[in-house]
Amino acid sequence: MSRDLHGKSIIVTGASSGIGAATAIACAKAGMPVVLNARREEKLRKVADQVERHGVKAALVVGDVTDEGISERLLNAAEDELGGLYAVFSNAGYGSELPVLKTDLDQVRAMFEVNFFASFELVHLAARRLVEDSKPGHLLMCSSCLAKFTMPWHGVYSATKAAQNHLCLSMRAELAADGIEVSSVHPVTTATEFFEQSARRSGKGNDSDVLDHVPKWLIQKPEHVAAAVVKCLRRPKPEVWTSMLTRTFAAMATFSPRLLDMVMRRQLRRMKTG
Ligand SMILES: NC(=O)c1ccc[n+]([C@@H]2O[C@H](COP(=O)([O-])OP(=O)(O)OC[C@H]3O[C@@H](n4cnc5c(N)ncnc54)[C@H](OP(=O)(O)O)[C@@H]3O)[C@@H](O)[C@H]2O)c1
């Protein structure tokens, strides 16, 4: 049976652009009040305006997901300003485009802090509160298709996404008896600021060439991912995939690591020859 989302609040991190912004707006359209988080306040306010145009409240928590106490602030905003917590979409994250040998440990730690530890803290605290209050809820993490396989120069990023995926797998089983759903979201290449940010963090200026190596028909809009997230909120399922082809490839890559090696070597040759 489809769940009625009207009046059920959701916390969305990384809501100032891309998948997070689109999901916040799609949730608002479904009647969900939204707690919005990101670091860029001006962009966040514009998303809040769009959320409120759908007749639901938006609460803003501006800050870095790694800031001390921010997860508590997000949960308190849902409870104090929006009438209670129902769902979390832990989505804030970033990537890089660097060979493992050119990545230093500080960069790895910094990426895990944002993509994994901050995500862990938020869903962990949210789950505790829901269990303590004997309330149902739905926790979602924006992982990636790269949680299931990887590509050259995306090894560290994929590791953060695989970590999120495994956390969701375990939490889903552990929290089922408490009426709390846990889902991981596995977008494929999505046209957002993500690639520009990745290129910048990898010392390539603002020019990412990743999108040049992906067939245009495989590139999705953030609204497509957002619609799939709302569908999952209505009818909970373990994993959200927006591309059956990529999902099939992920299964094949698990079944045959040699096949994945072949694809990755081909990809690397292409990247090197531009
Ligand atoms: N685009 C893709 O192809 C793709 C594919 C698979 C998975 N994903 C995942 O989707 C999620 C969203 O990415 P996107 O594609 O929508 O990219 P995006 O447009 O760059 O959005 C990233 C969001 O995260 C926020 N953010 C980044 N670091 C943050 C921090 N330390 N604290 C708080 N907020 C932070 C950014 O806002 P501020 O800069 O304002 O803080 C922004 O709102 C990420 O987890 C990414 O790994 C993306």
The ligand as a Gaussian input file, in Angstrom:
#p B3LYP/6-31G(d) Opt

LIG

0 1
 N       25.894000      13.606000      -9.799000
 C       26.117000      12.296000      -9.913000
 O       26.420000      11.791000     -11.014000
 C       25.974000      11.396000      -8.717000
 C       25.952000      10.007000      -8.952000
 C       25.836000       9.165000      -7.858000
 C       25.731000       9.673000      -6.580000
 N       25.764000      11.012000      -6.380000
 C       25.663000      11.506000      -4.997000
 O       24.597000      12.408000      -4.910000
 C       24.796000      13.279000      -3.805000
 C       24.446000      14.698000      -4.242000
 O       25.340000      15.095000      -5.250000
 P       24.887000      15.972000      -6.506000
 O       25.164000      15.182000      -7.721000
 O       23.549000      16.522000      -6.307000
 O       26.022000      17.089000      -6.450000
 P       25.965000      18.649000      -6.092000
 O       25.033000      19.362000      -6.999000
 O       27.393000      19.069000      -6.037000
 O       25.338000      18.664000      -4.637000
 C       26.071000      18.381000      -3.483000
 C       25.336000      19.001000      -2.316000
 O       26.026000      18.648000      -1.122000
 C       26.291000      19.835000      -0.384000
 N       27.529000      19.632000       0.370000
 C       28.735000      19.235000      -0.091000
 N       29.606000      19.173000       0.921000
 C       28.928000      19.523000       2.047000
 C       29.273000      19.641000       3.403000
 N       30.523000      19.385000       3.825000
 N       28.327000      20.028000       4.291000
 C       27.061000      20.309000       3.874000
 N       26.677000      20.204000       2.596000
 C       27.598000      19.816000       1.690000
 C       26.389000      20.951000      -1.424000
 O       26.012000      22.200000      -0.869000
 P       26.961000      23.361000      -0.340000
 O       28.127000      23.437000      -1.267000
 O       26.077000      24.563000      -0.390000
 O       27.310000      22.975000       1.048000
 C       25.309000      20.502000      -2.388000
 O       24.049000      20.947000      -1.942000
 C       26.240000      13.094000      -3.350000
 O       26.284000      12.333000      -2.178000
 C       26.856000      12.304000      -4.502000
 O       27.894000      11.475000      -4.046000
 C       25.885000      11.890000      -7.419000

